[in-house]
Amino acid sequence: MPAALPRGLVALFACASGLSVANVYYAQPLLDALANDFAIPRAAIGAVVLATQLGSALALLLLVPLGDLWNRRRLMLAQSVLLAVVLTGISLSTAPMALLVGMLGAGLLGTAMTQGLIAYAASAAGPEERGRVVGAAQSGVFVGLLLARVLAGGISDLAGWRAVYASSAMAMLVLATMLWRALPRLPAAAQPMNYLRLLGSMFDLLRSERVLRVRGTLAMLMFAALNVFWSALVLPLSGPPFGYSHTAIGAFGLVGALGALAAARAGRWADQGLGQRTTAVALVLLLAAWGPLALMGTSIAALLLGIVLLDLGAQAIHVTNQSMIFTRRPDAHSRMVGVYMLFYATGSGLGAMATTTVYATARWTGVCLLGAAVSLAAFAFWIATLERGTPRVRTTCTLPDG
């Protein structure tokens, strides 16, 4: 059984996960600037977000599983250096196609690195602390994707959007050095197999592990709802009557970070067998958030409350999901998280594309109705899985259910 991980190492997992995932989300508060600079119609600018999410999906399918086959430390080093190269390319791009290819690469490598670190943390932690460690690392991811909007907005206002990606490239090189020095040496978890067999085994896991199917579907719906909000927020706030700067819009991510940090204990509750109870409360918060969010036009305070509820509920669901799937198949953590996060990438991409289209026709009210409908669908799905026999309150590390 692995020894308890030092706090400094857990903090490094969290910080590194947040810095790497931020690269997938820097573009969201910059969509209007990118549309202007590259002459992309606003109705189609969601393609930038879709490109990053497509890269994320490819990473989850093709790169993340390599953690069960190759030396993880070397894999992290290679991915962080390549990510720095891609980010530099984005900062220098001058054509829409070059921008989209760069965003595809940022999604590919940023996601591979992030989820590789989550699986790394889960494998390094002992069973009695795995939920706590995964919760801490996942909190870093959630805070990273929220603060990405703050950093992107602030740097863009000061030095332009290209400086966002140039500075992130330098940060990735520094992070590569820190990870190489600090990450524990762990053997590959899987039995020796070739690459194609490794990829094929992911579908076997999806068929055999019910918890993976149930929790993956919840993740898809939850992240669709989350991206319905965050991908659309810049559109009304940057125009009249608000006219907020990129820095001001990005600062709303700080409010969401409060909810993300408050949800970190969800991993501890999952370790205690309270995964289903935590899921129930989180889904209620996710659905309830859309009420105050819909009042943005009349109350910024209501908007702030809605952001806290939305991110608190989403983060609690996500941490609980991962804590529960990591209790299964310790020899396949990278593949398990890869399959699970494929659901996430699908939901994120669909949510981002749907919300820009809905906003163009039904404005903010339509966006909130869409988000509430997706959140309600997640709650209904969870209830349906309970009705098919999943325990209603407590779960343990050995349950095959979702």
C-alpha positions in Angstrom: 0.0 0.0 0.0 1.5 3.4 -1.0 2.6 5.7 1.9 0.5 8.9 2.5 1.5 11.5 0.0 3.3 14.6 1.3 1.2 17.7 1.3 3.7 19.5 -0.9 3.3 16.8 -3.6 -0.5 16.9 -3.4 -0.3 20.7 -3.8 2.0 20.3 -6.8 -0.5 17.9 -8.4 -3.2 20.4 -7.9 -1.2 23.4 -9.2 0.2 21.5 -12.2 -3.3 20.2 -13.1 -4.7 23.8 -12.9 -2.0 25.3 -15.0 -2.2 22.7 -17.7 -6.0 22.7 -18.0 -6.1 26.5 -18.1 -4.7 26.3 -21.7 -8.0 24.7 -22.8 -10.1 27.6 -21.5 -8.1 30.8 -22.1 -10.0 31.4 -25.3 -13.4 31.7 -23.7 -13.2 35.4 -22.5 -11.3 36.3 -25.7 -13.9 35.2 -28.2 -14.9 38.7 -29.2 -11.2 39.7 -29.6 -10.5 36.7 -31.7 -13.5 37.3 -33.8 -12.4 40.8 -34.5 -8.7 40.0 -35.1 -9.4 37.0 -37.5 -12.6 38.3 -39.0 -14.6 35.3 -37.8 -18.5 35.9 -37.6 -19.7 36.0 -34.0 -22.2 33.2 -34.7 -19.3 31.0 -35.7 -16.7 32.0 -33.2 -17.7 29.0 -31.0 -15.6 26.9 -33.4 -12.6 28.1 -31.5 -14.0 26.5 -28.3 -15.1 23.4 -30.3 -11.5 23.0 -31.7 -10.1 22.8 -28.2 -12.8 20.4 -27.1 -12.1 18.2 -30.2 -8.4 18.2 -29.2 -9.5 17.2 -25.7 -11.5 14.3 -27.0 -8.6 13.1 -29.1 -6.3 13.3 -26.1 -8.6 11.3 -23.9 -8.9 8.6 -26.6 -5.3 8.5 -27.9 -2.9 10.0 -25.3 -4.2 9.7 -21.8 -4.2 5.9 -21.9 -0.4 5.9 -22.4 -0.1 6.5 -18.7 -0.9 2.8 -18.2 1.8 1.8 -20.6 4.7 4.3 -20.6 6.9 5.9 -17.9 4.7 8.6 -16.4 7.4 11.0 -15.5 8.8 11.1 -19.0 5.3 11.3 -20.5 4.6 14.4 -18.4 7.9 16.0 -19.4 7.3 15.4 -23.1 3.7 16.7 -23.0 4.6 19.9 -21.1 7.4 20.8 -23.5 5.3 20.1 -26.6 2.5 22.1 -25.1 4.8 25.1 -24.8 5.7 24.8 -28.5 2.0 24.7 -29.4 1.1 27.7 -27.3 4.0 29.7 -28.9 2.5 28.8 -32.3 -0.9 30.2 -31.2 0.6 33.4 -30.1 2.2 33.9 -33.5 -0.8 32.7 -35.7 -2.1 35.1 -38.3 -4.8 33.1 -40.2 -8.0 31.5 -38.9 -6.9 28.0 -39.9 -3.6 28.3 -38.0 -5.6 29.6 -35.0 -7.9 26.6 -35.1 -5.1 24.1 -35.5 -3.3 25.7 -32.6 -6.4 25.5 -30.4 -6.8 21.8 -31.4 -3.2 21.2 -30.2 -3.8 23.1 -27.0 -6.8 21.0 -26.2 -4.9 17.8 -27.1 -1.9 18.4 -25.0 -3.4 20.4 -22.2 -6.0 17.7 -21.6 -3.6 14.9 -21.9 -1.3 16.5 -19.3 -4.1 17.4 -17.0 -5.8 14.0 -16.9 -2.5 12.2 -16.8 -1.7 14.1 -13.6 -5.1 13.1 -12.1 -4.4 9.5 -12.9 -0.9 9.8 -11.6 -2.2 11.2 -8.3 -4.8 8.5 -8.0 -2.1 5.8 -8.6 0.3 7.3 -6.1 -2.2 7.6 -3.3 -3.3 4.8 -1.0 -6.9 3.6 -1.1 -7.8 5.2 2.2 -6.8 8.7 0.9 -7.5 8.4 -2.8 -10.7 10.4 -2.7 -9.0 13.2 -0.8 -6.0 13.3 -3.2 -8.1 13.2 -6.3 -10.4 15.8 -4.8 -7.4 18.1 -4.2 -6.0 17.6 -7.7 -9.4 18.0 -9.2 -9.9 21.2 -7.3 -6.8 22.5 -8.9 -8.3 21.6 -12.3 -11.5 23.4 -11.5 -9.8 26.5 -10.1 -7.4 26.5 -13.1 -10.2 26.5 -15.6 -12.0 29.3 -13.8 -9.0 31.5 -13.1 -8.0 31.0 -16.8 -10.7 33.4 -17.6 -9.4 36.0 -15.1 -5.8 35.7 -16.3 -6.8 35.7 -20.0 -8.9 38.8 -19.5 -6.4 40.7 -17.5 -3.4 39.9 -19.7 -5.4 40.6 -22.9 -6.5 44.0 -21.6 -2.8 44.9 -20.8 -0.9 43.3 -23.7 -3.3 41.7 -26.1 -4.6 38.2 -26.5 -1.3 36.9 -28.0 0.5 37.6 -24.7 -1.9 35.2 -23.0 -0.5 32.3 -24.9 3.1 33.4 -25.0 3.2 33.7 -21.2 1.5 30.3 -20.7 4.2 28.8 -23.0 6.9 30.0 -20.6 4.9 28.7 -17.6 4.8 25.3 -19.1 8.5 25.1 -19.4 9.0 26.1 -15.8 6.3 23.5 -14.8 8.1 20.8 -16.8 11.2 21.2 -14.6 9.3 21.1 -11.4 7.4 18.0 -12.3 10.5 16.1 -13.4 12.2 16.8 -10.1 9.2 16.1 -7.8 7.0 13.4 -9.3 7.4 10.0 -7.6 8.6 7.1 -9.7 5.8 4.7 -10.3 5.7 1.6 -12.6 3.2 1.4 -15.5 0.0 0.1 -14.1 -1.0 -2.1 -17.0 0.3 -5.5 -18.1 2.6 -5.2 -21.2 0.5 -4.7 -24.3 0.7 -3.0 -27.6 -0.8 0.4 -28.3 -3.8 -0.8 -30.3 -4.7 -3.4 -27.7 -4.4 -0.7 -25.0 -6.9 1.5 -26.9 -9.2 -1.4 -27.4 -9.3 -2.2 -23.8 -10.9 1.2 -23.1 -14.1 0.0 -24.7 -13.9 -3.2 -22.7 -13.8 -1.1 -19.6 -16.8 0.9 -20.7 -18.8 -2.3 -21.3 -17.8 -4.0 -18.0 -17.8 -1.1 -15.5 -21.3 0.2 -14.8 -20.0 2.9 -12.5 -18.0 4.3 -15.5 -21.0 4.4 -17.7 -23.3 6.1 -15.2 -20.8 8.6 -13.9 -19.6 9.4 -17.4 -23.1 10.2 -18.5 -23.6 12.5 -15.4 -20.3 14.2 -16.3 -21.4 14.8 -19.9 -24.7 16.5 -18.8 -23.1 18.4 -16.0 -20.2 19.8 -18.1 -22.7 20.7 -20.9 -24.6 22.8 -18.4 -21.4 24.4 -17.1 -20.2 25.4 -20.6 -23.7 26.7 -21.6 -23.1 29.3 -18.9 -19.4 30.1 -19.2 -19.2 30.1 -23.0 -22.1 32.6 -23.2 -21.3 34.9 -20.3 -18.8 37.0 -22.3 -21.4 37.9 -24.9 -23.9 39.9 -22.8 -21.4 41.3 -20.4 -19.2 42.7 -23.2 -22.1 44.6 -24.8 -24.6 47.1 -23.6 -25.8 47.9 -21.0 -22.8 46.3 -19.2 -19.8 47.0 -21.5 -17.4 45.2 -19.1 -13.7 44.8 -20.0 -12.1 41.3 -20.5 -10.6 41.7 -17.0 -13.9 42.4 -15.4 -15.6 39.5 -17.2 -12.7 37.2 -16.3 -13.0 38.2 -12.6 -16.3 36.4 -12.4 -14.3 33.3 -12.5 -12.9 34.2 -9.0 -16.5 33.9 -7.7 -16.7 30.4 -9.3 -13.5 29.4 -7.7 -15.0 29.9 -4.2 -17.6 27.2 -5.1 -14.9 24.9 -6.5 -12.8 25.1 -3.4 -15.8 24.6 -1.2 -16.5 21.3 -3.0 -13.1 19.9 -2.4 -14.5 17.9 0.6 -16.6 15.8 -1.8 -13.6 13.5 -2.3 -13.4 12.9 1.5 -17.1 12.1 1.6 -16.7 9.6 -1.2 -13.9 8.0 0.8 -16.5 7.7 3.7 -19.1 6.0 1.4 -21.3 9.0 0.9 -21.0 9.4 -2.8 -24.6 9.1 -3.7 -25.8 11.6 -1.0 -23.2 14.1 -2.2 -24.4 13.6 -5.8 -28.0 14.3 -4.8 -27.1 17.6 -3.1 -24.8 18.7 -5.9 -27.4 18.0 -8.6 -30.0 20.1 -6.7 -27.5 23.0 -6.5 -26.7 22.7 -10.2 -30.4 23.0 -11.1 -31.1 25.7 -8.6 -28.3 27.9 -9.9 -30.2 28.8 -13.0 -32.8 30.8 -11.2 -30.5 33.6 -9.9 -28.4 33.4 -13.1 -31.5 34.3 -15.1 -31.7 37.5 -13.1 -28.4 38.9 -14.4 -30.1 41.7 -16.3 -31.5 43.1 -13.1 -29.1 42.0 -10.4 -25.4 41.4 -10.5 -25.6 40.0 -6.9 -28.0 37.3 -8.2 -25.5 36.5 -11.0 -22.7 36.0 -8.4 -24.9 33.8 -6.3 -25.8 31.7 -9.3 -22.1 31.3 -10.2 -21.2 30.0 -6.8 -24.1 27.5 -6.8 -23.3 26.3 -10.3 -19.6 25.7 -9.8 -20.1 24.3 -6.3 -22.6 21.7 -7.7 -20.6 20.9 -10.7 -17.3 20.5 -8.9 -18.9 18.3 -6.2 -20.3 16.0 -8.9 -17.0 15.8 -10.7 -14.9 15.0 -7.7 -17.4 12.4 -6.5 -17.5 10.8 -10.0 -13.7 10.5 -10.2 -13.4 9.3 -6.6 -15.9 6.5 -7.4 -14.4 5.3 -10.7 -10.9 5.2 -9.2 -12.0 2.6 -6.7 -12.3 0.3 -9.7 -9.4 -1.3 -11.6 -6.2 0.2 -10.1 -4.3 -1.3 -13.0 -6.2 0.9 -15.4 -6.5 4.4 -13.9 -5.3 6.2 -17.0 -7.7 4.4 -19.2 -10.6 4.8 -16.8 -10.1 8.5 -16.6 -9.7 8.7 -20.3 -13.0 7.1 -21.0 -14.7 9.1 -18.2 -13.4 12.4 -19.6 -14.5 11.5 -23.1 -18.0 12.1 -21.8 -16.8 15.4 -20.3 -15.3 16.6 -23.6 -18.5 15.7 -25.5 -20.7 17.6 -23.0 -18.3 20.6 -23.0 -18.2 20.9 -26.8 -21.9 20.5 -27.3 -22.7 23.0 -24.5 -20.3 25.6 -26.0 -21.7 25.3 -29.5 -25.3 25.2 -28.4 -25.2 28.2 -26.2 -23.7 30.6 -28.8 -26.4 29.5 -31.2 -29.2 29.9 -28.6 -27.9 33.3 -27.5 -28.0 34.6 -31.1 -31.7 33.8 -31.3 -33.1 33.8 -27.7 -30.5 35.9 -25.8 -29.7 35.4 -22.1 -33.2 34.0 -21.2 -32.7 31.2 -23.8 -29.3 30.4 -22.5 -30.6 30.0 -18.9 -33.6 27.9 -20.1 -31.1 25.6 -22.0 -28.8 25.3 -19.0 -31.8 24.5 -16.7 -33.0 21.9 -19.1 -29.7 20.1 -19.3 -29.3 20.2 -15.5 -32.8 18.8 -15.1 -31.9 16.0 -17.5 -28.8 15.2 -15.4 -31.0 14.9 -12.2 -33.5 12.8 -14.0 -30.8 10.4 -15.3 -29.4 10.0 -11.8 -32.8 9.2 -10.4 -33.3 6.7 -13.2 -30.1 4.9 -12.4 -31.1 4.7 -8.7 -34.4 3.2 -9.7 -32.5 0.5 -11.6 -30.9 -0.6 -8.3 -28.1 1.8 -7.4 -28.0 2.3 -3.6 -29.7 5.6 -2.7 -27.5 6.8 0.1 -24.2 5.1 0.7 -21.6 3.6 -1.6 -18.5 1.7 -0.8 -15.2 1.1 -2.6 -16.4 -2.3 -3.8 -19.8 -1.5 -5.2 -20.1 -2.1 -9.0 -22.9 0.5 -9.3 -22.8 4.1 -10.3 
